[in-house]
Amino acid sequence: MSRTEYKATLQMLVPMIIQVIIEKKDVSVSSAIKLLYVSKLYEKLENERTKLWHLSPLALYELLEMELQTGKIIFPTEA
């Protein structure tokens, strides 16, 4: 996947993840955005080689929750 294609994929995926954060954590849009963008998960998501982009927004939210609770991210075997 080219860098341009990957950026386009993230531009579609990130708002969906933010929406899940808003719904699950009952937070504002700005809080959800901040929560995602300062996370280790987002850092990993920016790297196309991690293949996290193919996970669903809900699965990515669950990884974010794991990070928030434990400080660690355990990638699923399909990632």
BELFEN-V557228 format. One record per pair of residues at least 4 apart in sequence whose ideal C-beta (glycine too) atoms are under 7 Angstrom apart, sorted by the first residue. I is the first residue (numbers start at 1). J is the second residue. Records with the same first field share a line. If there is no record, write none. Layout:
I->J / J
This chain:
1->5 / 6 / 48
2->6
3->7
4->8
5->9
6->10 / 48
7->11
8->12
9->13 / 53
10->14 / 53
13->17 / 53 / 57
14->18
15->19
16->20 / 57
17->21 / 36 / 57 / 60 / 61
18->22 / 29 / 32 / 33 / 36
19->23
20->24 / 57 / 58 / 61
21->25 / 27 / 32 / 35 / 36 / 61
22->27 / 29 / 32
24->61
27->31 / 32
28->32
29->33
30->34
31->35
32->36
33->37
34->38
35->39
36->42 / 64
37->42
39->64 / 67
40->44 / 67 / 73
41->45 / 60 / 63 / 64 / 67 / 73
42->46
44->50 / 52 / 73
45->52 / 53
48->53
50->79
51->79
52->60 / 79
55->59 / 60 / 79
56->60
57->61
58->62
59->63
60->64
61->65
62->66
63->67 / 73
64->68
65->69
66->70 / 72 / 73 / 74
67->71 / 72 / 73
75->79
